């Protein structure tokens, strides 16, 4: 499998569905909804971004996601309610690696109004199915900022194993951050 194949696999409509949610690749049409989510300090608390104060910041995230997909290096989906189409968050593969590995790194977020509805508990199996199935990945990873106990619990419920801590792995919000490494093998 070559990197170009990921680009082929990530092209087109690329929709996923669960019982309650529809996932479609993030586009500029999602900007207002994503801005609402990412302007909430609690939603981005454990993320590598500050709360958005300008829609241009949100558009930059969407541009990044669209570029990632076009290059075959990842995909980010908008997650919407099947009934009514209400935006609840995003999820996807922030990184896809074939050379010297066959792995992907996932990420996800849920707007505060949907907290407690177990959105990602339902969406994560679809994401894993796509990664291990259509993409043919051997390993799916997630990096979690310490303190994000909800994310750790979600990953553990879905068979991810905590592998360790990358000390001061990232730098954002004027601070070095550790990252907890979780992984699941397919």
C-alpha positions in Angstrom: 0.0 0.0 0.0 1.4 3.4 -0.8 0.6 6.9 0.6 -1.2 7.7 -2.6 -3.7 4.9 -1.8 -4.8 6.8 1.3 -5.6 9.8 -0.9 -7.8 7.5 -3.1 -9.5 6.0 -0.1 -10.2 9.4 1.5 -11.6 10.9 -1.7 -15.3 11.2 -2.6 -18.3 11.4 -0.4 -16.7 9.4 2.5 -19.7 9.3 4.8 -20.0 7.2 7.9 -23.2 6.5 9.9 -24.3 5.3 13.3 -27.7 4.8 14.7 -28.0 8.4 15.9 -25.2 10.2 13.9 -24.1 11.0 10.4 -20.4 11.8 9.7 -19.3 13.8 6.7 -15.9 15.3 5.9 -15.5 18.7 7.5 -16.0 21.7 5.1 -16.5 25.4 5.2 -20.2 24.8 5.5 -19.4 23.6 9.1 -17.6 26.8 10.1 -20.3 28.5 12.1 -21.1 25.3 14.1 -17.5 24.5 14.6 -16.8 28.1 15.7 -19.6 27.8 18.4 -17.9 24.6 19.7 -14.3 25.8 19.6 -15.1 29.2 21.1 -16.1 27.4 24.3 -13.1 27.3 26.7 -14.3 24.0 28.2 -14.5 22.2 24.8 -10.9 23.2 24.0 -9.6 22.8 27.5 -7.5 19.7 26.7 -6.8 20.6 23.1 -3.8 22.2 21.5 -5.8 25.4 20.6 -7.0 28.4 22.5 -10.8 29.2 22.4 -11.6 30.7 19.1 -12.5 34.4 19.1 -12.7 34.8 15.3 -14.3 32.7 12.6 -11.0 32.9 10.7 -9.4 30.7 13.3 -12.1 28.1 12.7 -11.7 28.4 9.0 -8.0 27.7 9.4 -8.8 24.4 11.2 -11.2 23.5 8.4 -8.5 24.4 5.8 -6.0 22.2 7.7 -8.6 19.3 7.7 -9.3 19.7 4.0 -5.6 19.8 3.2 -5.0 16.7 5.3 -7.6 14.8 3.4 -6.5 16.0 -0.1 -2.9 14.8 0.7 -4.2 11.4 1.9 -2.7 12.1 5.3 -5.9 12.1 7.4 -9.6 13.0 7.5 -11.8 14.9 10.0 -15.5 14.4 10.0 -18.3 16.7 11.2 -20.6 14.7 13.4 -24.3 15.6 13.1 -27.4 14.2 14.6 -29.2 11.9 12.1 -32.5 13.5 13.1 -32.4 17.3 12.6 -28.8 17.5 11.5 -27.6 19.3 14.6 -23.8 19.6 14.9 -22.4 17.7 17.9 -18.6 17.6 17.2 -15.8 16.3 15.1 -13.7 13.2 14.9 -11.2 11.6 12.6 -7.6 10.6 11.8 -5.2 13.5 12.4 -2.3 11.4 11.0 -2.0 8.4 8.8 1.3 6.7 8.4 2.2 3.8 6.0 6.0 4.1 5.7 7.6 2.1 8.4 4.2 1.5 10.0 0.6 1.1 9.3 -1.0 3.4 11.9 -3.3 6.3 12.4 -3.8 8.8 15.2 -7.4 9.7 16.1 -8.9 12.8 17.7 -12.4 13.9 18.6 -14.3 16.6 20.3 -17.9 17.2 21.4 -19.7 20.5 21.9 -20.7 21.1 25.5 -24.5 20.9 24.7 -24.0 17.2 23.8 -21.8 16.2 26.8 -23.3 13.2 28.6 -25.0 11.8 25.5 -22.2 9.3 24.9 -21.7 10.6 21.4 -18.2 9.3 20.9 -19.1 6.0 22.6 -21.3 5.5 19.5 -19.1 7.1 16.9 -15.8 5.6 17.9 -16.6 2.1 16.7 -17.5 3.5 13.2 -14.2 5.4 13.2 -12.3 2.2 14.3 -14.1 0.1 11.7 -13.1 2.5 9.0 -9.5 2.6 10.1 -9.0 -1.1 10.6 -11.3 -2.0 7.6 -11.2 0.4 4.6 -7.8 1.9 5.5 -6.2 -1.4 6.5 -4.5 0.0 9.6 -2.7 -2.3 12.0 -2.5 0.3 14.9 -4.7 3.2 15.9 -3.4 5.6 18.5 -4.8 8.5 20.6 -2.9 11.1 22.5 -4.7 12.4 25.6 -3.7 15.4 27.7 -3.5 14.4 31.4 -6.6 15.4 33.3 -8.9 14.4 30.5 -10.4 11.5 32.4 -13.4 11.2 30.1 -11.3 10.6 27.1 -9.2 8.0 28.9 -12.3 6.2 30.0 -13.8 6.3 26.5 -10.6 4.8 25.0 -10.3 2.1 27.6 -14.0 1.1 27.1 -13.2 0.5 23.5 -10.2 -1.7 24.0 -7.4 0.8 23.8 -4.4 0.2 26.1 -2.5 2.9 27.9 1.1 2.5 26.7 2.8 5.3 28.6 3.4 9.0 28.8 5.3 11.2 26.4 6.8 13.8 28.8 6.5 17.4 27.6 5.6 16.2 24.2 3.7 19.2 23.0 3.8 23.0 23.4 0.6 25.1 23.3 -1.1 27.7 25.4 2.4 28.8 26.5 3.1 25.5 28.3 4.8 22.1 27.6 2.2 19.3 27.9 2.6 15.6 28.6 0.6 13.3 26.4 -0.8 9.9 27.5 -0.4 7.4 24.7 -3.2 4.9 24.0 -3.3 2.4 21.2 -5.4 -0.4 19.9 -4.2 -3.1 17.5 -6.4 -4.4 14.7 
